[in-house]
Amino acid sequence: MHKTDPFPFELSVTVTERTPAAIEAAAYPLAERFFGSDAEVHVVSAKVQPDPDHHDRFTATVVFRRTIT
């Protein structure tokens, strides 16, 4: 790796929403804000669990990685 090569950062975000589509809609903008709007990102993992305080919501931790070509 050279000093000018980008780091293989992984960004972990946690969002709480009601549906899978809402989780995606909330998580992707956070990745875009960190990596930049033109960055291509890959979802490494997305772990979801019921929100213990609201039984109609789910808390997801999504890990993104920028695709480096």
N, C-alpha and C positions, 0 to 999 in steps of 0.2 A: 504494500500500500504506500502511496506517495502522500505527501502533506496536502496535496490539492485534491485527493480523492475524497468524496463525501463519506461521512460516517454512516454506518448501517444502523441509524437510530430506530428504536422501537418506541412508539408512543402508546401509552395505556390511558384510555379514557373510561370514565364511569358515568353512565346515564341511567335515569329511571324514567320509564315510559310504560304505556299500556300494551303495546303490540310490537311485534318484530319490525314492522315497517316504520313505526315511530322511533324505535331504538336506532335503526339505521339512519333515519332523517336527523336525529339528534347527534349521532356520533361522527358521521362523515364531515360535517362542517368544522368540528374541532380538529380533525386530522388535516383538513384543508388549511385551517388557520396556522397550524404548526409547520406543515411541510410546504405550504404554498399552493395556490390554486391550480398551478400547472403541473404539479407533481403527480406521478402515478403511484398509487398506494395499493398495498395488499393487506388483507385482513389475516393476521397470523392466528388469532383465536378470538372467540366471542363467547364468554361464559355468562350465563344468565341464571338468576335465582329470584324467587319471589321476594318482593319487598315486605319485610316483616311488619312495617308500620301501615301499609296500605295493601290489602289483599287483592286489589284490582290492578296493581302495578308490578313491574319487574325491574330489577336492577341488573344492568349488563356492564361487564368490563370487557372492552374491546381493545385488542392490541393491533396497531397498524405498523407497517413497515413500508418505507418508500422503496419502490422498485428501482433498482439502479442497473442501468444497461451499459 
